[in-house]
């Protein structure tokens, strides 16, 4: 399998168009929303107005019908503009998060659910993780019990992004007790329903960075959903989740790489301008080498990410590459942000130079949506053929 090392004319146009929108929102804008915790509505509205929320959605529902490669280019450009994860996370779910509806939903569900998301009229959140299960999705405790008209859902979710603003929720819940299933991953079902605030309490989680895009603990009590809001077959929710894991890993990778690149750009500029002992600090190898190493690591991670995206778009297996790109991208992005803060010296700790925000946000990709250790477990088992360790 080969993949292009240069952008096509259409792909270059996508990057240019996104960069043009992002240019309206400089680091002062992102610092302001980070300090205030206010959602970047103006930015998201501009992205939606340009039709970019549907970049990978089918054309018949108002999307562009493009591939993961183009979506990755878009999300990388957003992060690299200085928006970082404050900008990328504000639109991340719209790009590939609702693909289960595209792949497994009925025609009626697609016609009802997709156009409002693509237009930006609906705001959705995705509730998977739970306090007692973490990455062990088979052990989810949220349950959906059958009623005459559909299901009644009770349980808790954690780290659900955008729940304060959402009017729609995609969630996974257990419809068949685990001890009654042939495999632990069976008996889980996927729903896309109205976010009923009379039945769902969303409590924001104070956190290290990306304050503008909140995460929440959800308390779900007697949420009624209809049969029409069940996506795909009952009990097949885990399989549907798996179908979206590789794209999510790739998008997180390119967002981290974009963040690392803007951090590196700021560090290089500062190193050329900052004069100490009569010479620019960038003349010193102690400054040069960490930044040069960060560039090399970012470029290598980017190659893996776009290889993974090309494999996905070609319909080929890309699990190893997608996981590796998320690992490499997150690590390279973090180290680039760290090197940028250190190159700024004491001013790297000051908000006015912006890089401290990059550094805080860079931690996110090392943790979510899957840990570094689980990625290494996957590669050890699936690529190297080693025994399963967990």
N, C-alpha and C positions, 0 to 999 in steps of 0.2 A: 504494500500500500504506500503510495506516495502522496504528498500534499504540497500545495504551492507555498513557496517561501516569499512570494510577492503578492500584494493585493491585486485583485482584478479591478478594472475601472469602476465597476458597480460597488465593490467593497470599499474602495478608496472614497467614493462619493458618500457612502454611509458614514465613514469615519469623519469626513469633513463636515457633513451636515450636523452630526451630533456635537462635534467640537464647536461649531458655530453657536448652537443653543447654549452649550455649557459656558461659553465665553462671557455670557451675560451674568454669570454667577461666579464671582471671584472668591478668593479665600476669605475676604472679609464677610461675605454673605454666609459662608459655611461656618465661620467662627461664631457669627451671631446666632445662627440656629442651634449650634452646639451648646453655646452658653445658655440660651433661653429655653431650649428644649422644644421650640416651636417646629412643627413639621414643615418641610420645604415645599409648601403648596405651589408657590409660583413656579418653581423649577419643574415639578411634576406636571403641572398644567401645560407648560410649554412642551414638554416631552409628549404628552397626550395629544396636544393640538397638532403636532407634527406627524401623528399616526404611528409613533415609534413603540407604543405599548403593545402593538400587535405585530411586531417585526417577525415573529416566528409563528404567528397564528394563521390559519387558513384564510385565503383571500375571500372566499365566499361569505365570511363573517366580518369582513372589514380589515383583516390583517394583511400583511405583506407576503406571507407564505414563504419566507426565507428560512435558511437553515440555522443550525447552532453556531456555525462559524460566523455568520453575520451578527447573530445575537451577542456572541462573545466580543466581536469588534466593537459593538455598541457599548456594552457594559464596561469594557476596558477603557474606552474613550471617556466615559463618564467619570470613572475613578481617577483616571490620569489627568483630568482637568483640574484637579484639586478638590473635587467633590468627595473623593474617597468613598468610604462605605456609608457616609451620611447621605450621599446622593444615590449611590448604587442600590443600597438597601431600600430606598424609598420607592423604587420601581422594580426591584428584583423579582418579586412574586409574579408580577404581570407577564414577565418575559417567558418563563417556562413552568412556573409553579402550577398552572392550571392545565397543563398538558394531559393529565388523566381524563379530563372532560373531552379533549380532542380525540384521544386514543380509545377511550372506553365508553364515553357518553353516547346516549341516543341522539339521533338527528334533532329531535325536539329539544333536548337539553342543550345541545350545542347552539341552536338558534336562540334559545332563551338566555343562556348564561354568558356566552362569549362576546357578543357585540357590546354590551354595557361595560365589560372589563376593558376591551380594546379601546373604547372611547374615553375611558377614564371616569365614567359615570358611577360604576360600582367600584367599591374598595373592598378587597378581600384580604383575609388572613388565613394562615394555614396552621392548624393545630394538630401536632403529632406527638411531640415529646411530653412525657409526664414525669412528675416528681419522683416516683418510685421505680421508673423503668429506664430512663436515660436512653441509651442507644439500643437497649434490649426491647425492640418494638414488639416482639412476640408476647411480652409480659405486660402490655398495656392493660390498665384496669378500667378505663372509661367503657361503659357498657351501653349498648343500644338494644332496648327490649321492644319486641313487636307490640303494636297496638292495632286497632281495627283499621286505621287509616295510614299507618306507617310505623314509626319508631318513636320511643321516648328515650332520650339520652341523658345520662348522669355521669359525672366524673370530673377530673381535674386535668388541665394541661398547663405546661410551663414553657417559657421562652417563646410565646406566640407574638410575632411581630405585627405591629399596626392594628392591634385589637381595639385601641381607643378610637380609631377612625372607621373601622370596617363596618360595612352593612351586610357583608357576606362572609361565611366561614366555611372552609373546607376542613373536615376533620375525619379522623379514623377512630373507630370504636369497635369493641368486641360485640359481635352479634351472637356468637356461639361460645359458651365457656370453653376455656383451653383444654380442660380434662375430657371434653367430649369431641375433640378434634383429632384427626389422624396425625397431624403435625402441628406444633405450636404456632406456626405462622398462618395457619388456616383459621377461619372463623372471625376474621377482621374485615370490616366493611368501611367503604369510603362514602362520605356524604358531602354535599355542597348545599348549604341552607342559608336562610336569612339569619343574621346575627341579632337574635332577640335579646335585648338587654334586660328584659324582665326575667329572663331565664339564665343569662350568662353574665356573671360579674367578672370584670377584667381589672386586675390590680397591677399597675406598672411596677417593674422591678428596677430600683436604682442600680446603675451599672457604671462601668469604667469609662466607656466612650459611646459615641454615636447616640448622644442624648436626644437628638431630633427625631430619631426613629425608635420608638419605644418598644420594649419587650414586656410581656405580661404573664402573670399567672391567671388562668381562667378557672372559674368555679361554675360548672354547668349543672343545673338542677331542673330536671323535668323539661328539657328542651324537646318540643314536638317537631318532628320532621315527617314529611310525607314520603310515600313510596317513590314519587317523582323526583325526589332529591337524593336518592341512592344512585351512586355512580357505578355503572357496571354491575357485575353479579354480586349478590350478597355472599360474604365470606372470602371474596377475592381481593380485598383491599390491599393486603401486603404486596401482592404481585403488581398492583397498579403503582404503589409507592416505588417499588424497585425500578420500574420503567423510567422514573424521573431522576434517579440518583446520579447517574453519570452526567447528564446535562448540568445538574446543580453543582456538582464538584468542579466541572470545567468553568462554569461562570464564576464561582468563588475564586478559582485560580487566577483568572484574567483580571478580576477586580483587585485582588491582592497585588498582582504584577503592576497594574496601572497605578495603584497607590504608591508602590515602591518607586516607580519611575518618576512621579512628580516629586517625591521626597528627594530622590537623587538629583533631579534638576535643580531644586532649591539649594541643596548642599553644594553642588558644583558652583553655582552662581555666587553663593556666600563665600566660598573658598577663594574665588578670584577677586572678590572685592574687599575682604577683611584683611587689613594690614596689621601685622604684629612684628615687632623688631625690624621694622623697615622693609618688610617683604610680604606679599600675599601668603596666607597660610596654605593655599593650594599649591605652593611651590615645595611644600614639605611632603616627603614620601609618607610620613605618618598620617597625613590627611589623604593623600592621593590613593594609596593602596586599598584602604577599606572601600572607598567609593568605586574604584576600578573593579574590585572584586564583586561589589554589589551589582554593577552593570552586567558583568559576565553571568552571574547567577540569575538575574532577571531575564536575560536573553535566552538562556538555556531553558528556563521554566516556561517561557513563552512558546518556544518551539514544541515542547511536549504538549502544552495546552492546545495548540492549534492542530497538532497531529491527532490528538484525541477528538477534537471537534470534527475534523475531516473524516475520521473513521466513523463517527456517529452519523454524520450526514450521508455517508455512503452505505449506511445500514449494516456496518460491520461491528464485530465485538470490540468494545473499547474500554472494558472495565479496568484493566490494568493501567492503561494510559490515562484514563480520567482520574483515577485515584492518585496516580503518580503526579499528575499535573497539579492536583489540589495540594498535595504535600509539598512539592517543589515551589509552587507559586506562593503558598502561604509563608514558607520559610524564607524565600528570597525577598518577598515583600517586607516581612518583618525586619530582616537584617539590613535592608536598604533604609528603612525608616530609622532604625537604631543608629546606623552609620551617619545618617543626616543629622540627627539630634546631637551626636557626639562631635560632628564637624562644626556645628554651631557653638560648641562649648556651652557656657552658661546661658547664652541666649537661646539655645535649643530647648531650654526648660521654660522659656517665656512664651506666652500665647501669641504675642505680636509677630513672631516669626513662623507661626502656623505648624511647624514640624512636630510639635508635641502632640497635636491632635492626630496627625498621621500615625505617630507611634502608638498612641492609645488604640486607634482603630485597627491597626495592623494585627493586634492580638486576636481579633475576632476570627479571622480566617484560619488561625492555628487551632482554634477550638471547634468552630462550627463549619459545616453541618455534621462533620464527623471528626473525631480526634486523629492526631498524627499516628497514635499507636494502633488504632483500628485499621488505618490505611496500610501500615506496615504488616499487620496481621494478614490482611487480604492479599498483599503481594507475596508474602512468604508462603501462604497456602496455595493460592491460585496460579501464581507464576513459577515459584520455585518448587512446588510440590511438597512442601513440608507439612507435618501433621498439624491439624487444627489446634490452636492453643487456648481456646476459650469455649 
